[in-house]
Amino acid sequence: MAERVTPLPPDPRWADVAARMHLLSEPTALWGEGGHGGRWLPGATLNLSVTCLDRHLVERGDAVAIHWEGEPGDRRDLTYRELHEQVVTLARALTAMGVGPGDRVGLHLGWLPETVVAMLACARIGAVHSVLPSSLPPGPLADRLGLLDLQVLFTQDGAWRHGTVLPLKARVDDALSAVGSVQHTIVVRRTGMDVAWYEGDRWYHDVVAAEPRPVRGESGRARHTPEPVALDASHPVASVPIANRGGQPVSVVHGTASVLANAIAVHGHLRTGGPFWCAGDIAWAVTQFHAVYGPLAWGDASVMYEGTLDVPHHRRAWEIIRRYGVETLVTSPSVMRTIRGWSRDMRELTEAPSLRRIATAGEPVEDELGAWMLEAFGRDLEVLDAWGQLELGGVVRVTGRAPGEREPMPDCGMEVVDRTGDVVEDGVAGEVVLRRPWAGVMVGVDGSDEQDHWGHWERHPGVYATGDLASRAADGTVTFLGRADDVVSVSGQLVSLREVREVLVDHPFVAAARVSVRKDVELGRAIVAAVVLAEDVGGGPDLDAVAVELMTAVREDLGGLARPRAVLVVDRFGEELGREAFSRAIAALATPDRAGTPRRVTWEQLVAASGEG
């Protein structure tokens, strides 16, 4: 008889994590039962910036907290004391602008030291920050700004990316013309490019240099320097965008204690004590949670790199590792696949002697890629595969391809079940659930009232249903098979297939569309689409031009990772193929776009390619 999945109590190791959080007042319990996974550290107060900075000033004030390197080659090091001073200064300036607990602040910034300073300054005064990807076009950026109701928005004149400069300030100006809530726009001078200037715009360097006017507290007395606010454990600290749902941008809200607890647990498991580098954009949730809060909470040095790893040449990753003595590297499988592609043009690969661990996160990593990482960076490496979710605060589970001694993480109670909640047999696909409460879980949602955001706890009472499909082998190894819904991970970022389809259907060229994914050498997974053209498009359109037009429409609305990498033109859609069969068919017929593709196919050809014809 099948075993019904049942909840388990939280792992006692969370008490060790809490002991490292530098709580300002003690909780009444480690975990309290309740809806949506219960409540972590009820009754406790804390401040994230105190945990990451103030607590280290006596013993590690002069130690390097951040090694930063820009894409053009400029570099800066910040000690814990210097970082603390900058955070306190910016927190004072934000308070003078009227920003306080619960107010929203947007960070439309690249991977800069100022980005980290802004994140921690917001946390210090209880404001909620949201990182807005620097790659967003003005339209989607305006949608995000409208959702978040920001009081202050940080941006920069321009951002270095792949050897070129992205006009971030100009994009913000376009987006703000449709959004009226932002009172102040603070601009970091990064590239020196000319930018337009409007009422409410302020240079970052002027903001932190100015002596702010006194702020009147509730007592009426003036105060110049805000002390770190003692915040409830569940007080929101960050709102992180997730894939669009139901035509609306949606963000997951994380609490102060949940962000810290998860970051401390994961970094304690991955760290060696030496420099830690997360090779990922700051908009990636893994970077925000595990490249900023984790290393700083432990007092370690973190390496932060602004740009892409092919500038000025393909050996940039090796140079960064050697320059700073990186011992732990976290990145996505797609970044490693891209570097592997570059390595074929390199005469020889030299090992990175300081590197001891590589962990990939955001999507499954294939055995061949894991073997290549050992060959490219050093055969004594420990290669790790991390699984997690944005709703759970980032990484939740880490498995290794080589033995290594690591501080154990709290157990999440992972199990694989069928639709009725029964544990499936080894080798059978099912949904991944977590039987134990996880401290990093979200505390709210911005932008949607849909129950599927909170339905994680409703499908199987008492346990968290992830929506991820997997199977478990007899030795306990879990192989992840993708999502049960229409949200997929592309290069570590979540993309909604439904949103891509809706953009395509809204285009005047398209009468109907279906969207799927296929394996991709660079991205791991890539979006592919099949469309039925509208009758008025005519009998002989330039299919290459049609495909470019459709791809551009998706990129401008949803961003580059959502752009289909191939488009098929189909005569009609039938009902013979389900989701999995259609995915097999389109993956077989949709090839990367080049001369001669996309091409017309018939529905009968799709059915035949699926293997069900």
NUTIKOL-328226 format. One line per field, with one value per residue (C-alpha): x, y, z; residue number from 1. Coordinates in nm, 2 decimals, decimal comma. Example, Ala and Ser with C-alpha at 12.3 -4.5 7.8 and 13.67 -1.06 7.14 Angstrom:
<sites>
c1: 1,23_1,37
c2: -0,45_-0,11
c3: 0,78_0,71
pos: 1_2
</sites>
This chain:
<sites>
c1: 0,00_0,13_0,25_0,06_0,28_0,26_0,42_0,73_0,85_1,13_1,48_1,65_1,95_1,75_1,83_2,20_2,12_1,92_2,21_2,42_2,15_2,24_1,88_1,80_1,53_1,47_1,18_0,92_0,98_1,19_0,89_0,52_0,24_0,00_-0,11_0,13_0,40_0,38_0,59_0,97_1,11_0,78_0,84_1,20_1,33_1,64_1,80_1,96_2,23_2,33_2,38_2,58_2,79_2,77_2,84_3,17_3,31_3,52_3,69_3,67_3,62_3,94_3,89_3,77_3,39_3,37_3,61_3,44_3,55_3,39_3,36_3,61_3,86_3,82_3,83_3,73_3,77_3,55_3,62_3,35_3,40_3,39_3,08_2,92_2,99_2,84_2,53_2,48_2,53_2,28_2,03_2,05_1,99_1,69_1,54_1,58_1,37_1,09_1,16_1,07_0,96_0,75_0,82_0,92_1,26_1,35_1,70_1,73_2,11_2,37_2,62_2,78_2,90_2,63_2,37_2,48_2,49_2,14_2,01_2,16_2,06_1,70_1,72_1,86_1,56_1,30_1,23_1,15_1,38_1,32_1,59_1,47_1,67_1,89_1,80_1,42_1,29_1,08_0,74_0,80_0,99_0,69_0,47_0,71_0,72_0,34_0,32_0,56_0,44_0,79_0,89_1,25_1,41_1,79_1,93_2,26_2,35_2,45_2,55_2,84_2,72_2,90_3,13_2,85_2,66_2,29_2,11_1,95_1,86_1,69_1,49_1,38_1,27_1,06_0,90_0,84_0,64_0,37_0,41_0,36_0,44_0,82_0,92_1,30_1,52_1,88_2,13_2,47_2,74_2,89_2,98_2,99_2,74_2,51_2,16_1,84_1,76_1,41_1,25_1,32_1,64_1,95_2,30_2,39_2,72_2,54_2,28_2,55_2,76_2,48_2,41_2,04_1,79_1,69_1,41_1,15_1,06_0,73_0,85_0,91_1,28_1,52_1,74_2,01_2,14_1,88_1,97_1,90_1,54_1,45_1,22_0,98_1,11_0,84_0,89_0,94_1,29_1,28_1,02_1,17_1,00_0,89_0,75_0,43_0,11_-0,23_-0,10_0,03_0,39_0,42_0,68_0,74_0,80_1,05_1,08_1,39_1,44_1,36_1,61_1,88_1,81_1,82_2,13_2,32_2,23_2,33_2,65_2,75_2,72_2,91_3,18_3,54_3,63_3,80_3,67_3,33_3,21_2,86_2,90_2,55_2,36_2,23_1,87_1,91_1,75_2,04_2,28_2,07_2,03_2,35_2,61_2,53_2,36_2,53_2,89_2,84_2,65_2,94_3,21_3,36_3,49_3,26_3,37_3,13_3,18_2,97_2,97_2,98_3,27_3,38_3,51_3,78_3,84_3,71_3,96_3,80_3,66_4,00_4,16_3,90_3,94_4,32_4,32_4,11_4,19_3,83_3,77_3,39_3,21_2,83_2,68_2,41_2,46_2,39_2,70_2,91_2,77_2,87_3,22_3,25_3,16_3,43_3,69_3,69_3,86_4,12_4,46_4,47_4,29_4,48_4,34_4,24_4,44_4,26_3,92_3,78_3,40_3,17_2,80_2,55_2,19_1,88_1,83_1,96_2,31_2,39_2,67_2,87_2,89_2,99_3,27_3,39_3,40_3,64_3,86_3,85_3,90_4,07_4,02_4,03_3,72_3,40_3,12_2,78_2,42_2,18_1,80_1,57_1,29_1,24_0,93_1,17_1,44_1,68_1,88_1,72_1,91_2,27_2,40_2,76_2,94_3,25_3,29_3,36_3,32_3,06_2,86_2,52_2,22_1,88_1,68_1,37_1,21_1,20_0,96_0,81_0,43_0,15_-0,16_-0,34_-0,04_0,09_0,47_0,56_0,78_1,15_1,18_0,82_0,77_0,57_0,56_0,83_0,70_0,88_0,76_0,95_0,89_1,16_1,27_1,34_0,98_0,81_0,59_0,38_0,30_0,29_0,07_-0,18_-0,45_-0,44_-0,46_-0,19_0,07_-0,05_-0,17_0,17_0,02_-0,33_-0,27_-0,13_-0,23_0,07_0,34_0,48_0,40_0,68_0,52_0,84_0,84_1,10_1,18_1,38_1,63_1,69_2,00_1,80_1,92_1,65_1,63_1,43_1,22_1,07_0,76_0,41_0,28_0,37_0,66_1,01_1,36_1,57_1,93_1,82_1,54_1,17_0,97_0,59_0,51_0,15_0,28_0,50_0,19_-0,02_0,23_0,24_-0,14_-0,17_0,05_-0,15_0,05_-0,07_-0,41_-0,30_0,02_0,16_0,48_0,72_1,08_1,37_1,73_1,97_2,35_2,40_2,09_2,01_1,65_1,52_1,17_1,04_0,70_0,46_0,22_-0,08_-0,06_-0,36_-0,55_-0,46_-0,08_-0,11_0,01_0,38_0,52_0,90_0,90_1,24_1,11_0,79_1,00_1,22_0,92_0,76_1,08_1,13_0,78_0,84_1,18_1,04_0,75_0,91_1,28_1,55_1,53_1,16_1,24_1,17_1,49_1,29_0,95_0,75_0,47_0,19_-0,12_-0,35_-0,36_-0,55_-0,65_-0,45_-0,14_-0,12_0,14_0,42_0,36_0,35_0,68_0,85_0,72_0,82_1,16_1,22_1,13_1,22_1,59_1,79_1,70_1,93_1,89_1,60_1,43_1,17_0,98_0,63_0,51_0,17_-0,01_0,02_0,40_0,39_0,18_0,42_0,73_0,57_0,58_0,20_0,10
c2: 0,00_0,34_0,57_0,90_1,20_1,36_1,67_1,66_1,92_2,17_2,05_2,13_2,27_2,59_2,68_2,69_2,92_3,15_3,17_3,33_3,59_3,84_3,89_4,21_4,04_3,67_3,48_3,30_2,99_2,87_2,81_2,87_2,68_2,86_2,90_2,92_2,72_2,88_3,16_3,16_3,31_3,46_3,75_3,81_4,14_4,19_4,41_4,26_4,53_4,48_4,10_4,17_4,47_4,60_4,27_4,24_4,59_4,51_4,19_4,23_4,60_4,63_4,30_4,31_4,26_4,32_4,28_4,45_4,45_4,64_4,50_4,76_4,65_4,91_4,77_4,86_4,69_4,78_4,68_4,60_4,94_5,12_4,94_5,01_5,38_5,40_5,21_5,44_5,75_5,64_5,53_5,88_6,03_5,81_5,89_6,26_6,19_6,05_5,68_5,46_5,11_4,95_5,21_5,07_5,14_5,02_4,93_4,95_4,90_4,66_4,47_4,77_4,83_5,10_4,83_4,64_4,97_5,05_4,70_4,72_5,09_4,99_4,70_4,93_5,16_4,89_4,99_4,71_4,70_4,54_4,48_4,56_4,39_4,64_4,45_4,55_4,76_5,07_4,89_4,60_4,83_5,06_4,76_4,67_5,02_5,04_4,72_4,82_5,18_5,30_5,61_5,62_5,46_5,41_5,38_5,47_5,68_5,37_5,01_4,82_4,50_4,28_4,57_4,81_5,06_5,01_5,35_5,28_5,64_5,69_5,37_5,49_5,82_5,65_5,42_5,69_5,89_5,63_5,59_5,88_5,74_5,78_6,09_6,07_5,92_5,87_5,82_5,65_5,81_5,49_5,55_5,93_5,94_6,24_6,19_6,40_6,56_6,61_6,73_6,48_6,35_6,35_6,22_5,94_6,11_6,44_6,25_6,08_6,39_6,63_6,70_6,61_6,82_6,68_6,43_6,48_6,16_6,09_6,28_6,59_6,59_6,61_6,31_6,32_5,96_5,69_5,40_5,05_4,97_4,67_4,48_4,20_3,87_3,87_4,23_4,24_4,33_4,24_4,21_3,99_3,97_3,62_3,51_3,71_3,54_3,61_3,90_4,08_4,12_3,94_3,97_3,74_3,92_3,79_3,87_3,98_3,66_3,43_3,59_3,58_3,23_3,08_3,28_3,18_2,82_2,79_2,99_2,79_2,48_2,61_2,83_2,74_3,07_3,21_3,45_3,36_3,45_3,43_3,47_3,59_3,91_4,10_4,05_3,68_3,58_3,34_3,64_3,86_3,60_3,41_3,65_3,94_3,84_3,50_3,60_3,92_3,75_3,51_3,78_3,65_3,83_3,83_3,89_4,09_4,13_4,37_4,24_3,94_3,69_3,72_4,08_4,15_3,78_3,43_3,38_3,65_3,39_3,23_3,58_3,68_3,35_3,39_3,76_3,73_3,37_3,26_2,94_2,89_2,97_2,97_3,02_2,88_2,58_2,81_3,03_2,71_2,59_2,92_2,91_2,55_2,66_2,93_2,68_2,50_2,81_2,82_2,66_2,51_2,53_2,59_2,50_2,75_2,63_2,84_2,70_2,43_2,43_2,50_2,50_2,55_2,66_2,76_2,45_2,08_2,02_1,73_1,48_1,58_1,95_1,84_1,64_1,93_2,16_1,93_1,92_2,29_2,42_2,14_1,77_1,82_2,03_1,95_2,00_2,07_2,09_2,32_2,31_2,57_2,82_3,19_3,13_2,95_3,21_3,06_2,75_2,47_2,15_2,09_1,76_1,67_1,49_1,44_1,38_1,68_1,80_2,07_2,21_2,03_2,23_2,19_1,91_2,01_1,67_1,63_1,36_1,28_1,22_1,16_1,37_1,21_1,27_0,92_0,87_0,72_0,43_0,47_0,56_0,70_1,07_1,28_1,62_1,73_1,83_1,94_1,77_2,00_2,38_2,58_2,91_3,09_3,08_3,39_3,61_3,78_3,84_4,16_4,20_3,91_3,77_3,43_3,14_2,95_3,16_3,04_2,70_2,55_2,44_2,34_2,05_1,82_1,95_2,04_2,00_2,24_2,14_2,28_2,24_2,07_1,72_1,47_1,10_0,93_0,65_0,36_0,53_0,84_1,05_1,29_1,38_1,70_1,67_2,03_2,21_2,09_2,43_2,65_2,83_2,72_2,81_2,96_3,04_3,05_3,30_3,20_3,25_3,19_3,00_3,14_3,49_3,42_3,27_3,57_3,81_3,61_3,59_3,96_4,03_4,11_3,85_3,56_3,38_3,11_3,01_2,73_2,76_2,50_2,44_2,24_2,17_2,44_2,42_2,77_2,82_2,47_2,53_2,76_2,88_2,76_2,85_2,73_2,98_2,99_3,30_3,54_3,51_3,86_3,79_3,63_3,32_3,39_3,61_3,62_3,37_3,49_3,84_3,72_3,52_3,82_4,04_3,79_3,73_4,11_4,15_3,89_4,03_4,39_4,27_4,00_4,03_3,85_3,51_3,48_3,54_3,22_3,08_2,92_2,98_2,73_2,83_2,57_2,54_2,46_2,33_2,01_1,84_1,51_1,62_1,68_1,91_1,65_1,52_1,87_1,95_1,64_1,74_2,10_2,02_1,77_2,02_2,36_2,42_2,74_3,02_3,06_3,10_2,89_2,87_2,91_2,69_2,59_2,26_2,09_1,97_1,62_1,66_1,77_1,47_1,24_1,41_1,35_0,98_0,95_0,97
c3: 0,00_-0,10_0,18_0,22_0,25_0,60_0,74_0,97_1,22_1,12_1,13_1,46_1,27_1,22_1,58_1,49_1,20_1,43_1,67_1,38_1,30_1,57_1,68_1,86_2,07_2,13_1,97_2,16_1,96_1,67_1,45_1,50_1,33_1,10_0,74_0,45_0,62_0,96_1,10_1,15_1,48_1,61_1,85_1,74_1,61_1,40_1,13_0,83_0,79_1,16_1,10_0,78_0,89_1,24_1,41_1,22_1,28_1,59_1,47_1,09_1,03_0,82_0,63_0,27_0,23_-0,14_-0,43_-0,72_-1,08_-1,37_-1,72_-1,86_-1,59_-1,32_-0,96_-0,61_-0,27_0,02_0,38_0,62_0,79_0,46_0,35_0,68_0,65_0,30_0,41_0,71_0,50_0,23_0,50_0,65_0,31_0,23_0,57_0,50_0,18_0,39_0,33_0,62_0,72_0,46_0,18_-0,16_-0,33_-0,68_-0,78_-1,16_-1,14_-1,26_-1,04_-0,87_-0,51_-0,49_-0,55_-0,24_-0,04_-0,15_-0,06_0,29_0,34_0,27_0,51_0,78_0,78_0,71_0,34_0,09_-0,21_-0,55_-0,81_-1,16_-1,43_-1,63_-1,95_-1,92_-2,21_-2,12_-2,16_-1,92_-1,69_-1,67_-1,58_-1,30_-1,17_-1,17_-0,97_-0,70_-0,62_-0,56_-0,36_-0,47_-0,78_-0,82_-1,17_-1,35_-1,65_-1,85_-1,78_-1,93_-2,09_-2,34_-2,44_-2,50_-2,29_-2,21_-2,17_-1,83_-1,74_-2,08_-2,03_-1,69_-1,83_-2,09_-1,83_-1,57_-1,83_-1,77_-1,39_-1,15_-0,81_-0,80_-0,61_-0,64_-0,91_-0,78_-1,06_-1,03_-1,25_-1,41_-1,77_-1,80_-2,09_-2,13_-1,99_-1,98_-1,64_-1,49_-1,17_-0,90_-1,05_-0,83_-0,87_-0,62_-0,53_-0,44_-0,23_-0,02_0,00_0,11_0,48_0,50_0,69_1,03_1,03_1,30_1,49_1,66_1,97_1,76_1,83_1,53_1,45_1,19_1,19_1,19_1,40_1,25_1,30_1,50_1,27_1,32_1,18_0,91_0,81_0,43_0,31_-0,06_-0,34_-0,62_-0,97_-1,08_-1,42_-1,52_-1,43_-1,58_-1,79_-1,48_-1,34_-1,01_-0,73_-0,44_-0,11_0,14_0,51_0,70_0,90_0,60_0,38_0,64_0,76_0,42_0,32_0,63_0,60_0,23_0,26_0,57_0,35_0,05_0,21_0,26_0,44_0,13_-0,13_-0,27_-0,62_-0,76_-1,14_-1,21_-1,28_-0,97_-1,10_-1,05_-0,72_-0,64_-0,66_-0,44_-0,17_-0,18_-0,32_-0,09_0,24_0,28_0,26_0,46_0,74_0,77_0,75_0,43_0,12_-0,19_-0,55_-0,76_-1,14_-1,34_-1,70_-1,93_-1,91_-2,28_-2,24_-2,34_-2,40_-2,31_-2,02_-1,80_-1,56_-1,50_-1,45_-1,19_-1,00_-0,99_-0,91_-0,60_-0,50_-0,54_-0,35_-0,41_-0,73_-0,78_-1,12_-1,35_-1,58_-1,88_-1,79_-1,77_-2,10_-2,26_-2,12_-2,24_-2,59_-2,57_-2,45_-2,78_-2,93_-2,65_-2,72_-2,37_-2,04_-1,73_-1,39_-1,13_-0,82_-0,56_-0,66_-0,43_-0,51_-0,80_-0,74_-1,02_-0,95_-1,14_-1,35_-1,36_-1,47_-1,70_-1,61_-1,92_-1,81_-1,46_-1,60_-1,81_-1,51_-1,34_-1,65_-1,70_-1,35_-1,16_-1,10_-0,72_-0,73_-0,56_-0,82_-0,66_-0,80_-0,62_-0,63_-0,50_-0,57_-0,56_-0,33_-0,09_-0,07_-0,33_-0,28_-0,07_-0,14_-0,26_-0,39_-0,47_-0,75_-0,54_-0,17_0,05_0,41_0,44_0,72_0,69_0,58_0,75_0,59_0,38_0,39_0,02_-0,12_-0,46_-0,47_-0,71_-0,75_-0,45_-0,22_-0,21_-0,23_-0,57_-0,62_-0,73_-1,09_-1,12_-1,20_-0,95_-0,79_-0,54_-0,20_0,12_0,43_0,67_0,71_0,53_0,70_0,37_0,25_0,11_0,33_0,06_-0,31_-0,50_-0,81_-0,79_-0,58_-0,76_-0,52_-0,71_-0,54_-0,20_-0,32_-0,25_0,09_-0,03_-0,26_0,01_0,36_0,58_0,32_0,06_-0,30_-0,53_-0,87_-0,99_-1,14_-1,05_-1,00_-0,72_-0,78_-0,55_-0,41_-0,32_-0,61_-0,73_-1,10_-1,18_-1,49_-1,53_-1,41_-1,37_-1,47_-1,77_-1,60_-1,71_-1,61_-1,89_-1,80_-1,43_-1,49_-1,48_-1,80_-1,84_-2,16_-2,13_-2,13_-2,44_-2,62_-2,53_-2,67_-2,99_-3,02_-2,97_-3,28_-3,59_-3,79_-3,57_-3,55_-3,30_-3,12_-2,90_-2,71_-2,57_-2,48_-2,61_-2,51_-2,59_-2,59_-2,44_-2,23_-2,12_-2,22_-2,49_-2,59_-2,93_-3,08_-3,35_-3,50_-3,74_-3,94_-3,98_-4,31_-4,42_-4,39_-4,73_-4,90_-4,94_-4,67_-4,59_-4,31_-4,18_-4,15_-3,98_-3,73_-3,65_-3,60_-3,36_-3,17_-3,13_-3,00_-2,73_-2,64_-2,60_-2,39_-2,17_-2,21_-2,40_-2,23_-2,32_-2,69_-2,90_-3,04_-3,33_-3,48_-3,69_-3,92_-3,90_-4,12_-3,83_-3,48_-3,40_-3,07_-3,11_-2,92_-2,55_-2,39_-2,37_-2,72_-2,86_-2,68_-2,84_-3,19_-3,18_-3,02_-3,31_-3,59_-3,45_-3,52_-3,42_-3,66_-3,96_-4,33_-4,45_-4,12_-3,97_-4,22_-4,28_-4,15_-4,14_-3,84_-3,97_-3,97_-3,61_-3,51_-3,69_-3,52_-3,18_-3,23_-3,18_-3,54
pos: 1_2_3_4_5_6_7_8_9_10_11_12_13_14_15_16_17_18_19_20_21_22_23_24_25_26_27_28_29_30_31_32_33_34_35_36_37_38_39_40_41_42_43_44_45_46_47_48_49_50_51_52_53_54_55_56_57_58_59_60_61_62_63_64_65_66_67_68_69_70_71_72_73_74_75_76_77_78_79_80_81_82_83_84_85_86_87_88_89_90_91_92_93_94_95_96_97_98_99_100_101_102_103_104_105_106_107_108_109_110_111_112_113_114_115_116_117_118_119_120_121_122_123_124_125_126_127_128_129_130_131_132_133_134_135_136_137_138_139_140_141_142_143_144_145_146_147_148_149_150_151_152_153_154_155_156_157_158_159_160_161_162_163_164_165_166_167_168_169_170_171_172_173_174_175_176_177_178_179_180_181_182_183_184_185_186_187_188_189_190_191_192_193_194_195_196_197_198_199_200_201_202_203_204_205_206_207_208_209_210_211_212_213_214_215_216_217_218_219_220_221_222_223_224_225_226_227_228_229_230_231_232_233_234_235_236_237_238_239_240_241_242_243_244_245_246_247_248_249_250_251_252_253_254_255_256_257_258_259_260_261_262_263_264_265_266_267_268_269_270_271_272_273_274_275_276_277_278_279_280_281_282_283_284_285_286_287_288_289_290_291_292_293_294_295_296_297_298_299_300_301_302_303_304_305_306_307_308_309_310_311_312_313_314_315_316_317_318_319_320_321_322_323_324_325_326_327_328_329_330_331_332_333_334_335_336_337_338_339_340_341_342_343_344_345_346_347_348_349_350_351_352_353_354_355_356_357_358_359_360_361_362_363_364_365_366_367_368_369_370_371_372_373_374_375_376_377_378_379_380_381_382_383_384_385_386_387_388_389_390_391_392_393_394_395_396_397_398_399_400_401_402_403_404_405_406_407_408_409_410_411_412_413_414_415_416_417_418_419_420_421_422_423_424_425_426_427_428_429_430_431_432_433_434_435_436_437_438_439_440_441_442_443_444_445_446_447_448_449_450_451_452_453_454_455_456_457_458_459_460_461_462_463_464_465_466_467_468_469_470_471_472_473_474_475_476_477_478_479_480_481_482_483_484_485_486_487_488_489_490_491_492_493_494_495_496_497_498_499_500_501_502_503_504_505_506_507_508_509_510_511_512_513_514_515_516_517_518_519_520_521_522_523_524_525_526_527_528_529_530_531_532_533_534_535_536_537_538_539_540_541_542_543_544_545_546_547_548_549_550_551_552_553_554_555_556_557_558_559_560_561_562_563_564_565_566_567_568_569_570_571_572_573_574_575_576_577_578_579_580_581_582_583_584_585_586_587_588_589_590_591_592_593_594_595_596_597_598_599_600_601_602_603_604_605_606_607_608_609_610_611_612_613
</sites>
